[in-house]
Amino acid sequence: MVPEGGRTTLVALQLVGETQLPVHAGRGGFDHGDVHQASGRVFVAHTANGTVEVLDGEQLRHLATIPECPEASGIICPPSADLVVAAARGTGEILFIDPARPWLRSRVAVGGRPNGLAWDSRRQRLLVADVEGDC
């Protein structure tokens, strides 16, 4: 719903297609995802496989799998930064991914079990929610 002049307007979503993703190797499924606006790529946390899946949002096809993201959960593509950030709950890390050539730039240990991510554009800071309450 979008507020408009004191009224609420409903916005209809329309299915434009589907794409195949890697099969779940373990328990669970997919978690958060986000769109990297500059490239149109969609980054999805594949919790069951401990990976981040990269999709071409316009061509509706799977492009790449970024491994080593145990219990992949949060994903965010900050609009003011040319990167993708993923939370790896299983290792207590945050991963920084290059959106142009989907590969892992770096990883930072934050402890606990990082999950939800938010980006503070004004301060250029990453906010991390921990499902164990440690960070």
C-alpha positions as CSV (number, residue, x, y, z in Angstrom):
1,M,0.0,0.0,0.0
2,V,1.2,3.5,-0.9
3,P,0.0,6.5,1.1
4,E,-1.2,9.2,-1.3
5,G,-2.6,12.5,-0.1
6,G,-4.1,11.1,3.1
7,R,-5.5,8.1,1.3
8,T,-4.1,4.6,0.8
9,T,-3.6,3.3,-2.7
10,L,-3.2,-0.4,-3.4
11,V,-0.4,-1.3,-5.8
12,A,-1.0,-4.5,-7.8
13,L,1.8,-6.9,-8.4
14,Q,2.1,-8.8,-11.7
15,L,3.9,-12.1,-12.3
16,V,6.2,-11.6,-15.3
17,G,7.9,-15.0,-15.3
18,E,9.8,-17.6,-13.4
19,T,13.4,-18.9,-13.3
20,Q,15.0,-22.2,-12.1
21,L,17.3,-22.1,-9.1
22,P,19.5,-24.8,-7.6
23,V,17.7,-27.5,-5.6
24,H,17.8,-27.4,-1.8
25,A,20.7,-29.5,-0.6
26,G,19.8,-29.2,3.1
27,R,16.9,-28.2,5.3
28,G,15.3,-24.9,4.8
29,G,14.9,-22.9,1.6
30,F,15.5,-19.3,0.5
31,D,15.6,-16.3,2.7
32,H,16.0,-12.6,1.9
33,G,16.8,-11.2,-1.5
34,D,17.5,-7.8,-3.0
35,V,18.0,-6.1,-6.4
36,H,21.2,-4.4,-7.3
37,Q,19.6,-1.5,-9.2
38,A,22.6,-0.6,-11.4
39,S,22.9,-4.1,-12.9
40,G,19.3,-5.4,-12.5
41,R,20.8,-8.5,-10.8
42,V,18.8,-10.2,-8.1
43,F,20.8,-11.6,-5.1
44,V,19.0,-14.3,-3.0
45,A,20.2,-16.0,0.2
46,H,19.9,-19.7,-0.3
47,T,19.8,-20.8,3.3
48,A,19.5,-24.6,2.6
49,N,22.6,-24.6,0.4
50,G,24.7,-22.0,2.3
51,T,25.0,-19.9,-0.9
52,V,24.0,-16.7,-2.5
53,E,22.3,-17.1,-5.8
54,V,22.6,-14.5,-8.5
55,L,19.9,-14.0,-11.1
56,D,19.5,-11.8,-14.2
57,G,16.3,-10.0,-13.2
58,E,15.5,-9.0,-16.8
59,Q,16.3,-12.2,-18.6
60,L,14.9,-14.3,-15.7
61,R,17.9,-16.7,-15.6
62,H,20.3,-18.0,-13.0
63,L,23.8,-16.5,-13.5
64,A,26.0,-17.7,-10.6
65,T,26.2,-19.3,-7.2
66,I,28.5,-17.7,-4.6
67,P,29.5,-20.5,-2.1
68,E,30.7,-20.4,1.5
69,C,27.8,-18.5,3.0
70,P,26.6,-20.9,5.7
71,E,23.0,-20.4,6.7
72,A,22.7,-17.5,4.2
73,S,20.1,-15.1,5.5
74,G,20.1,-11.4,5.0
75,I,20.9,-9.8,1.7
76,I,21.1,-6.1,0.9
77,C,22.2,-4.0,-2.1
78,P,22.9,-0.5,-0.7
79,P,21.9,2.0,-3.5
80,S,24.8,4.3,-2.6
81,A,27.5,1.7,-2.6
82,D,28.6,-0.7,-5.4
83,L,28.4,-3.8,-3.4
84,V,26.1,-6.6,-2.1
85,V,26.2,-7.6,1.5
86,A,25.1,-11.0,2.8
87,A,24.7,-12.4,6.3
88,A,26.2,-15.9,7.1
89,R,24.4,-17.0,10.3
90,G,26.3,-20.2,10.4
91,T,29.7,-18.6,10.8
92,G,28.8,-15.3,12.3
93,E,30.1,-13.3,9.3
94,I,29.1,-10.6,6.9
95,L,30.1,-11.2,3.3
96,F,30.9,-8.4,0.8
97,I,30.1,-9.4,-2.8
98,D,31.1,-7.7,-6.0
99,P,27.9,-7.2,-8.0
100,A,29.5,-6.8,-11.4
101,R,31.5,-10.0,-11.3
102,P,29.7,-12.0,-8.7
103,W,32.5,-13.1,-6.4
104,L,33.3,-12.6,-2.8
105,R,35.4,-9.5,-2.1
106,S,35.8,-10.0,1.6
107,R,34.2,-11.3,4.8
108,V,34.1,-9.9,8.3
109,A,33.4,-11.8,11.5
110,V,30.7,-10.1,13.6
111,G,30.0,-12.9,16.0
112,G,26.6,-14.2,17.0
113,R,24.1,-15.2,14.2
114,P,23.7,-12.2,11.9
115,N,20.4,-12.2,10.0
116,G,18.6,-9.0,9.0
117,L,20.6,-6.2,7.3
118,A,19.8,-2.5,6.8
119,W,21.8,0.3,5.2
120,D,22.0,3.8,6.7
121,S,22.5,5.9,3.5
122,R,23.1,9.1,5.4
123,R,25.9,7.7,7.5
124,Q,27.1,5.0,5.0
125,R,26.8,2.3,7.7
126,L,25.6,-1.2,7.7
127,L,23.2,-2.2,10.5
128,V,23.2,-5.9,11.5
129,A,20.5,-7.7,13.4
130,D,21.6,-10.8,15.4
131,V,19.1,-13.5,16.1
132,E,21.0,-14.5,19.2
133,G,21.3,-10.9,20.5
134,D,25.1,-10.8,20.5
135,C,25.9,-8.1,18.0
